[in-house]
């Protein structure tokens, strides 16, 4: 039987809406290999791992690290990490402090634009976990400032909008080094989302590979078929392994469905090609 993979998902340990065990059980009917990759935290991995053992699926411990490169935020996945690694945890703790500072600034800007209590609302939704824009988006959605998560982001939380605040993130090389120290493989997440020119994208891939990066998310929940083919070609060109992930955050966001992706394009070398994945 061909295994189905989803190597980019989020739980309530960061800005997903499902608890780690709920995410695993939702994935279990059709996905055999699932990575939990919460933003700048590994807090949900232990719960997800226990649920995966019960459900009979492979749980890949992961993380999604926020980095700054080329004037944009670039997300780097760490797959197969040791969640207890002290180098990784020290780096993630630094980023969570930066997330809290950014959240305070977002709350202040939204209040100045006639939306009070956004910080308190986002904090309540985060339940003390890694605080992100997704929590503000859900708060704004609940208050009726949009019909979907995507609409709320477009109106309030992207560059140039009232609630946009740039993050103080890790450098690309730092993120790759933390992941490698934890025994994981570094993967550039959803490359189509950054809006880079072809030349700038080429520079990103070259630098990432030189720093020790290993993979590229060829298939993601938000990419088109032509983009998948283009990034498959770039992965082959730069000697990067191909990954796939829905970037699932919960059932309230219909743009990204858990595990609902086509097969990797022909000619790709999958990131999991040497993983010890015995059938369960």
LINCOR-V368492 format. One record per residue. PSI is psi in whole degrees, 0 to 359 (NA if undefined). Layout:
BEGIN
psi->PSI
psi->PSI
END
This chain:
BEGIN
psi->134
psi->130
psi->144
psi->134
psi->143
psi->107
psi->26
psi->96
psi->161
psi->146
psi->183
psi->356
psi->340
psi->247
psi->18
psi->162
psi->347
psi->141
psi->155
psi->318
psi->326
psi->320
psi->314
psi->314
psi->330
psi->326
psi->331
psi->324
psi->330
psi->349
psi->129
psi->334
psi->118
psi->132
psi->132
psi->119
psi->66
psi->156
psi->114
psi->29
psi->151
psi->19
psi->335
psi->357
psi->318
psi->315
psi->318
psi->321
psi->317
psi->319
psi->323
psi->323
psi->321
psi->323
psi->347
psi->34
psi->161
psi->125
psi->120
psi->115
psi->130
psi->183
psi->154
psi->115
psi->133
psi->126
psi->160
psi->127
psi->133
psi->30
psi->8
psi->166
psi->122
psi->129
psi->134
psi->122
psi->142
psi->117
psi->138
psi->33
psi->161
psi->109
psi->341
psi->0
psi->126
psi->328
psi->313
psi->314
psi->325
psi->319
psi->316
psi->323
psi->320
psi->319
psi->327
psi->325
psi->317
psi->323
psi->320
psi->318
psi->317
psi->319
psi->319
psi->319
psi->321
psi->314
psi->318
psi->316
psi->320
psi->322
psi->321
psi->341
psi->24
psi->16
psi->92
psi->162
psi->18
psi->320
psi->313
psi->320
psi->318
psi->320
psi->321
psi->320
psi->330
psi->340
psi->39
psi->6
psi->191
psi->115
psi->129
psi->180
psi->331
psi->327
psi->320
psi->320
psi->316
psi->322
psi->313
psi->324
psi->316
psi->329
psi->1
psi->22
psi->10
psi->166
psi->339
psi->164
psi->318
psi->318
psi->319
psi->316
psi->313
psi->325
psi->329
psi->333
psi->359
psi->170
psi->130
psi->356
psi->166
psi->328
psi->15
psi->128
psi->124
psi->149
psi->158
psi->83
psi->179
psi->159
psi->155
psi->315
psi->326
psi->312
psi->315
psi->318
psi->319
psi->316
psi->315
psi->322
psi->329
psi->11
psi->16
psi->178
psi->130
psi->134
psi->130
psi->124
psi->149
psi->68
psi->335
psi->342
psi->347
psi->343
psi->24
psi->151
psi->167
psi->320
psi->318
psi->323
psi->320
psi->316
psi->319
psi->311
psi->318
psi->315
psi->317
psi->314
psi->317
psi->329
psi->350
psi->8
psi->148
psi->337
psi->165
psi->132
psi->90
psi->319
psi->126
psi->168
psi->344
psi->5
psi->150
psi->167
psi->320
psi->326
psi->320
psi->317
psi->320
psi->317
psi->334
psi->319
psi->319
psi->322
psi->315
psi->317
psi->320
psi->5
psi->35
psi->143
psi->148
psi->134
psi->168
psi->139
psi->143
psi->339
psi->39
psi->132
psi->348
psi->166
psi->345
psi->352
psi->95
psi->353
psi->335
psi->114
psi->135
psi->117
psi->1
psi->79
psi->152
psi->177
psi->157
psi->144
psi->153
psi->144
psi->354
psi->146
psi->113
psi->147
psi->334
psi->9
psi->334
psi->12
psi->143
psi->77
psi->85
psi->146
psi->143
psi->NA
END
